């Protein structure tokens, strides 16, 4: 019996790493654990991947390559067609790589500021430029960045939703974002803290928390988390990939809010 080709061993290592990262988190998984699962020595793992972060980069590589191909194809198209080619294609690519992306989403920064990091930034900037269109102003560029996030982030937070349903919801959301009317640079239609209510013809005091209380309230972090965010916070905490400070920053809430939900586990 002949030995497995080197590429097969490399693939087996990647698959085992992905499984173990899913079980224990990137930070809590060692090269020794990966080797034990495959009955390989740590030295054998290091032959293919000189450091653990190289495993992470290799797992991200297929996603980056698919996104680069998508952008190459879109750049040959007229502006409006290119915009929706990128948006719809971006959702499809993200969903195709759903498992590694959902698992590694918060660990991508660990690849460091090497080639993978620069490729990721370049891909994001290219996508933003195509979606915003030529001669785009600040608002168009801001919405382009938001659109890319809308076509990516839900995959991490809605792990129990099917590809088909999530795809429809993500594209519906991004269409609403890009077709929503812009407001004057000075602010919303009504310069009132309860502006959403006023824009729809309601009185401030008819809105929960509206009126004088709303005028006194300063904008800040939300006081609570939704169910999906709570689940995401608990997954990150259990995986050991994020500190409470990092989880709070990711979800846009205070440390106390994160602790409150973690204590309720």
C-alpha positions in Angstrom: 0.0 0.0 0.0 1.4 3.3 -1.0 1.5 6.3 1.3 -1.1 9.1 1.0 0.1 12.0 -1.3 1.2 15.1 0.6 -1.9 17.0 -0.6 -4.2 14.4 1.0 -2.4 14.7 4.3 -2.6 18.5 4.1 -6.4 18.2 3.4 -6.8 15.8 6.4 -5.0 18.3 8.7 -7.2 21.1 7.5 -10.4 19.1 8.1 -9.3 18.0 11.5 -8.4 21.6 12.4 -11.7 22.8 11.3 -13.5 20.2 13.4 -11.4 20.9 16.5 -11.8 24.7 16.1 -15.5 24.1 16.0 -15.4 22.0 19.2 -13.0 24.0 21.3 -12.3 27.3 19.5 -9.1 28.4 17.8 -7.3 29.6 20.9 -8.0 26.3 22.8 -6.9 24.0 20.1 -3.3 23.0 19.9 -1.3 21.5 17.1 -0.7 18.5 19.4 -4.5 17.9 19.6 -4.8 18.0 15.8 -1.9 15.6 15.4 -3.5 13.2 18.0 -6.8 13.2 16.1 -5.0 12.2 12.9 -2.3 10.0 14.6 0.3 12.3 13.3 3.2 13.9 15.2 3.3 17.6 15.9 6.4 17.6 13.6 4.3 16.2 10.8 1.8 19.0 11.2 4.5 21.6 11.3 5.9 20.2 8.0 2.7 21.3 6.2 1.8 24.3 8.5 4.8 26.0 10.2 2.5 27.7 12.7 -1.1 27.4 13.8 -2.1 30.7 12.2 -1.1 29.2 8.9 -3.9 26.7 9.4 -6.3 29.6 9.8 -5.0 31.3 6.7 -5.4 28.1 4.7 -9.0 27.6 5.9 -9.8 31.2 4.8 -8.0 30.9 1.4 -10.9 29.2 -0.6 -13.3 32.0 0.6 -10.9 34.8 -0.5 -10.2 33.1 -3.9 -14.0 32.8 -4.6 -14.5 36.5 -3.7 -11.7 37.6 -5.9 -13.1 35.7 -8.9 -16.5 37.3 -8.2 -15.0 40.8 -8.2 -13.0 40.1 -11.4 -16.2 39.1 -13.2 -18.2 42.1 -11.9 -15.6 44.7 -12.9 -16.3 44.0 -16.6 -20.0 44.8 -16.2 -22.0 48.1 -16.3 -22.3 49.8 -13.0 -25.8 48.7 -11.9 -25.4 45.2 -13.1 -22.0 45.0 -11.4 -23.4 46.2 -8.1 -26.0 43.4 -7.9 -23.6 40.8 -9.3 -21.3 41.6 -6.4 -24.1 41.7 -3.8 -25.9 38.5 -4.9 -22.6 36.7 -5.5 -21.2 37.8 -2.2 -24.1 36.2 -0.4 -23.7 33.0 -2.4 -20.0 32.8 -1.7 -20.5 33.5 2.0 -23.1 30.8 2.3 -21.0 28.4 0.4 -18.3 28.8 3.0 -20.7 29.1 5.8 -19.2 26.6 8.2 -15.6 27.8 8.2 -16.7 31.5 8.1 -19.0 31.1 11.0 -16.3 29.4 13.0 -13.4 31.6 12.1 -15.2 35.0 11.6 -13.9 36.4 14.9 -10.5 34.8 14.4 -9.6 36.2 11.0 -7.6 39.0 12.6 -5.3 36.3 14.0 -3.8 35.8 10.5 -1.8 38.9 11.3 -1.0 41.7 8.8 0.5 39.4 6.3 -0.6 38.5 2.7 -3.9 37.1 3.8 -4.8 40.2 5.8 -3.9 42.5 2.9 -5.9 40.4 0.5 -8.9 40.6 2.7 -8.7 44.4 2.9 -8.2 44.7 -0.8 -11.2 42.5 -1.5 -13.4 44.6 0.8 -12.2 47.8 -0.8 -12.8 46.5 -4.3 -16.3 45.4 -3.3 -17.1 48.7 -1.7 -15.9 50.6 -4.9 -18.1 48.5 -7.2 -21.2 48.7 -5.0 -20.8 52.5 -4.5 -20.3 53.1 -8.2 -18.1 55.7 -10.0 -17.9 59.2 -8.6 -19.7 58.1 -5.4 -20.1 60.5 -2.6 -19.6 59.9 1.1 -23.1 58.6 1.7 -23.0 56.2 -1.2 -19.7 54.8 0.0 -21.0 54.5 3.6 -24.0 52.5 2.3 -21.7 50.3 0.2 -19.7 49.3 3.3 -23.0 48.7 5.1 -24.2 46.6 2.2 -21.2 44.3 2.3 -21.8 43.8 6.1 -25.5 43.0 5.4 -24.4 40.3 3.0 -21.9 38.8 5.5 -22.6 39.2 9.2 -26.0 37.4 9.4 -24.3 34.1 8.6 -22.5 34.3 11.9 -25.5 35.2 14.0 -28.2 33.1 12.5 -26.6 29.7 12.4 -30.0 27.9 12.8 -31.5 29.5 9.6 -31.3 27.6 6.3 -29.3 28.9 3.4 -32.3 29.5 1.3 -34.2 31.5 3.9 -31.1 33.4 5.1 -30.2 34.3 1.5 -33.6 35.8 0.8 -33.5 37.8 4.1 -30.0 39.1 3.5 -30.8 40.2 -0.1 -34.1 41.8 1.0 -32.2 43.7 3.7 -29.6 45.0 1.4 -32.1 46.1 -1.2 -34.0 48.0 1.4 -30.7 49.7 2.5 -29.7 50.7 -1.0 -33.1 51.9 -2.1 -34.0 53.8 1.1 -34.2 57.6 0.5 -31.2 59.6 1.8 -31.8 62.5 4.2 -30.3 65.9 4.4 -26.8 66.1 5.8 -28.2 68.2 8.7 -30.0 65.2 10.1 -33.3 63.2 10.0 -36.6 64.7 8.6 -37.5 66.0 12.1 -34.7 67.1 14.5 -36.3 65.3 17.5 -34.8 62.4 19.4 -38.0 60.5 18.6 -37.4 61.3 14.9 -38.5 57.9 13.7 -42.0 58.5 15.2 -42.2 62.0 13.8 -41.2 60.9 10.3 -44.3 58.6 10.4 -46.6 61.3 11.7 -46.7 60.1 15.4 -46.4 62.3 18.5 -43.2 61.8 20.5 -45.2 60.9 23.6 -47.0 58.2 21.7 -43.8 56.3 21.4 -42.5 54.1 24.3 -39.8 56.3 25.9 -40.7 59.3 23.7 -41.5 62.9 24.7 -39.5 64.6 27.5 -37.8 61.4 28.5 -36.5 60.8 25.0 -35.2 64.4 24.8 -33.2 63.8 28.0 -31.8 60.5 26.8 -28.4 60.6 25.2 -27.5 58.2 22.4 -25.4 55.2 23.6 -25.1 51.5 23.7 -28.3 49.4 23.8 -29.2 48.2 27.3 -29.9 44.6 26.2 -29.2 42.0 23.6 -31.6 40.1 21.3 -31.8 36.4 21.4 -29.4 35.8 18.5 -26.9 38.2 20.0 -27.1 36.5 23.4 -26.4 33.1 21.7 -23.5 34.6 19.7 -22.0 36.1 22.9 -22.3 32.8 24.7 -20.7 30.9 21.8 -17.7 33.3 21.7 -17.3 33.1 25.5 -17.5 29.3 25.5 -15.0 29.0 22.7 -12.5 31.1 24.6 -11.8 33.2 21.5 -13.0 36.5 23.0 -12.7 38.3 26.3 -15.8 40.0 27.7 -14.4 43.3 26.5 -14.0 42.0 23.0 -17.6 40.5 23.0 -19.0 43.8 24.2 -17.1 45.7 21.5 -18.3 43.2 18.8 -22.0 43.5 19.8 -21.9 47.2 20.7 -23.0 46.9 24.3 -21.4 47.4 27.7 -19.4 44.9 29.6 -22.1 44.8 32.3 -24.7 43.8 29.7 -22.5 41.0 28.5 -21.9 39.8 32.0 -25.6 39.9 32.8 -26.4 37.5 29.9 -23.4 35.3 30.5 -24.4 35.0 34.2 -27.9 33.9 33.1 -26.5 30.8 31.3 
